[in-house]
Amino acid sequence: MPPLPPARLVRVVEGIRSALQSLTRKMAPPPFALLELAQGAMVSQAIYAAAELRVAEALADGPLPVARLAEKTETDAESLRRLLRLLATYGIFTERKDGRFALTPMARALLPDAPMSMNGIALLMGHPTHWEDWAHFAEAVRTGEPSLPKLRGMGAFEYLEENPEYGGVFIRGMGSMSATETDPLLSAYDFSRFRTVVDFCGGRGDFLAGVLRKSPKARGVLSDPRVGENGAAAFLEKEGVADRCTIADGGLFDPVPEGGDAYVLKHIVHDWPEPQAVEILTNVRKAMNPGGRVLIMEMVLPDKRNAPHSGKLVDLWLMLLVGGRERTEALYGELLAQAGLKVERVVQTPAAISVVEASRI
């Protein structure tokens, strides 16, 4: 029997894990199963505390007794022991027989410089501002409108700019999640057939650099409103692709760079209510070459009722912050049709993200 493709294998494993979790909950009395889920926010705060106190960094050179670990992290030894005792039950850190605490594979993911580090997202998920946002989630459900603009007196993107401390935490957290998607996307989708790839609002060009490295005959265009300040030019030079890449300063609703064969919109469309999403897609359609493709990279929700998917949580976050949403393949078809586009195919990846490939109608 031939081995399963990576995307299929990961989804099989996720299906097994979900089935086991469902079975565990069914075996437990329903009130206790619900209680464990309701307490999940407290686990998030425990992980945040470990990241904020830099416990993983303190253990990077090897196991330590809690007294020494408390000295290195400037914490109370008994309180720290109780925190690590809880996290160890989830496989984050481990307490050895001699009483010393040590890193586990999950704890190593809290190191800022670890491959696919989760340090940034851990610091975001437990940040006081993030928690204050979610305290108003019921209002978003009640009204059908995002709560953050009412809470902050401004839109989410404006708030991040006006509050650089939290804005930095937010961007780093989103960046850590996005970085885990690059290799799965590049392994699942072949960019080599395109002569010119435009990464629309692509930050400093992390994803585009990966595309160009894997497609040595392609050229790239990086479009983003912050290319003058985010170090894009230096980054692309360091990645060895600057000679095949043009940088354009432009925002979501500015004129789109013309002449591309493929337009990458990675975590762009889901941020916006339908009218703005249609406007963005329409502008891209007008700019691309005949026979070109729009590549929407988002968490495409499963059509199957009650099927688990991490995009369902992100969908609620978008509802709360900006009024955006994650979509099923059918909903993408409806959205794209309004912009004069049609779905050619949906390519799954080993991660939760998929590629919605669209062309002109």
Sequence and secondary structure as in RCSB ss.txt:
>XXXX:A:sequence
MPPLPPARLVRVVEGIRSALQSLTRKMAPPPFALLELAQGAMVSQAIYAAAELRVAEALADGPLPVARLAEKTET
DAESLRRLLRLLATYGIFTERKDGRFALTPMARALLPDAPMSMNGIALLMGHPTHWEDWAHFAEAVRTGEPSLPK
LRGMGAFEYLEENPEYGGVFIRGMGSMSATETDPLLSAYDFSRFRTVVDFCGGRGDFLAGVLRKSPKARGVLSDP
RVGENGAAAFLEKEGVADRCTIADGGLFDPVPEGGDAYVLKHIVHDWPEPQAVEILTNVRKAMNPGGRVLIMEMV
LPDKRNAPHSGKLVDLWLMLLVGGRERTEALYGELLAQAGLKVERVVQTPAAISVVEASRI
>XXXX:A:secstr
     HHHHHHHHHHHHHHHHHHHHHHS HHHHHHHHHTHHHHHHHHHHHHHTTHHHHTTTS B HHHHHHHHT 
 HHHHHHHHHHHHTTTSSEE TTS EE  HHHHTTSTTSTT  HHHHHHHT HHHHHHHTTHHHHHHHSS SHHH
HHSS HHHHHHH HHHHHHHHHHHHHHHHHHHHHHHHHS  TT SEEEEET TTSHHHHHHHHH TT EEEEEET
TTTTTTHHHHHHHTT GGGEEEEE  TTS   S  SEEEEES GGGS HHHHHHHHHHHHHHS TT EEEEEE  
B SSTT   THHHHHHHHHHHTS    BHHHHHHHHHHTTEEEEEEEE SSS EEEEEEE 
